[in-house]
Amino acid sequence: MANTQISTMLATTAVLALAACGGGGSTPVEISPERIFSDGAGVARGVATDGDTVLIISDEIGFFVDSLQTEGVSSGPSSLPSDFAIVQTLTTNANIRQGAINSGSLVANVTIVEDLSGKTFSTILEIPGLNTLFASRGDAYRAAPAGSFTYNGTFVTGLRNINPQLEYGSFSLNTNFNNQTFTINGFNSFDTLSGSGVVNTSTGELASNTLTMNTSGTNRSASLYGSLHGNSAESVSGVFHSNEASPVYVGTFIGSR
C-alpha cells in the first residue's frame, strides 16, 4: 500500500476509531509508540489533555501516531455514538455496539465494547481490505488505593489481519498496589491469557512481556499494555498481542472492580 493511501486512511479515521464521531470535538493528545513490529505495525500509548488514556494496536503505527498528533481525539467515553445499535449485552457487565462509519468513499466497520461502569471502552475498527485497529480508552487516572483489588470484565481476542474473527470472554485481574504487581487470567472459547506484570502506581500504567497466550491449543508468549482509570483506580483497560516479530494474535480488555 502506498504511503499516501495509508496516510489518508489514518488521518480520516483516527478520531472516529478511538472516541467515535458523535460529539465532543477533539483535544490534543500526547502519543508515542510503545512497540514496533517487523511489518511496521505496533502499539502506541496516548494521553489527552483531559487525562483520558488511549492504547492502540494498528498497522503503520508511525503514520497513526502522526495522525493523532495532528487530529487529536474526541473527548471522553461519554461521546460514544448513540446511533450505534447495542447488538449484544454481555454477562461481563458490557454492551457491544456495532455500526459503520465513512469519510467520503472510505468506509469502516466498528465494534465498540462498552463497559457499563462508564469509565472505559474498547474499539475494534476494520477497514475492509486495508487495516484492522484494536484500541482501548478510559477516564483519567488520579491515584492508586492501598491494598489488593480484583478487576473483572470483558476479554476480546482476534487475528491481526483484515478479518479479525473476534471472540468474546471474560478476565480477572488482581492488582497488588502495595507491591506494584498484577496477575491476569482471561479466556474465551478459543484463547486464554495468563501471567503477571508490573503496575506503575504513579502513572496508572500496567505492563508485561512475559505473559502466556494459548490460541486454539498453541502456547505463545505475549505482551500486555494497560491503564487504570478513575479517581481511585476503579477501572482498567488495555491491549495485548502475541510476541512474534509480526504478531498473529491481538486483543483488548476492559473492566472494573
Disulfide bonds with the S-S distance in Angstrom:
none
